[in-house]
Amino acid sequence: METYESIKAWKDAHISSFLTNHVSLNTFHDRVMRKVLEVAMMNMGDKGAPCHFAWFLTGSGGRLEQGLISDQDHGLVYEHSTPVNDSYFKMLGSELANGLDVVGYPYCTGHIMSSNPVWCKSYREWERQIKNWMEEESWKSIRYLQIFCDARVLYGQKEYIKQLKTVIHQYQKEHPILLRRFMENVKHLKNSIGPMGQILVELHGVHRGHINLKYGAFLPYVNSIRLLSIKEGLYETGTLERIRILQGNAKYENLLKYSYDNFSSLLNYRMGLFHVEDYDDTHFLNVKTLTKEQKKEIKRILKNGKKLHDTVIDLINNSRE
């Protein structure tokens, strides 16, 4: 009988075989997390779930962009609310968060986990919550909406998430101000290139001399492409898949000319960060280890990312839709 500890042992023994590319690695992460769900449900008893449900990933897991070590970002949507159902999924959510932590996916510091009642609700409760998030003007509500837009079902009823995303898309069409709220939430960018074209690295701490790939490189692409995807009503979650679809739209063809290749390169650079101790280490690239050509490539990717980010912000600011 499998346990969280046996899954961890299996994961640690085999993950190195899946570091060939980001698709292989993320397929492996999916496989591990499904095993965690199996054990979690087994620990809940033999009767199984009392109703249909969807367990979804968000964050880098939802976008299929996890590195070697990834923290938790997940939630539950179940068919309908009853005392039995509410109790079961509350317990399952806590069991999942605990199991993932044991297996090697640390708890999310922002509490985006099925153990948090905000991220574990019946379908109707989720629908009401999403509508409330859209009608509120708080920074937190918009941040939660953005997180939900990256949701990808790992197990269960995929239509639940698609239907909830349709609620967002329809509201956004009727209330264009929502897109501007999304934009305001991500318009501030960590500078990664200095005025003289130099790569800006961390000046202090254990990552001194490293560039923060998450905030300096990934987020300009991830946030910009998500904004365009929300604007165009896309359901896809992966940044590369979103870029591929958006490139088919003539109005974005020139804007996104280099984005697919740039983002693919970023994923490859992070794949090289396998000598890491914890989750934070997966975000930092030591510039001193790069060749002259690699430094040149990173500079180009960073510059193009900032240009993409600034252009998308201006596009939404000036939109009259």
Summary of the structure (lengths in Angstrom):
residues: 321
radius of gyration: 20.1
end to end distance: 56.5
largest distance: 64.2
contacts: 990
relative contact order: 0.11
helix: 61%
strand: 8%
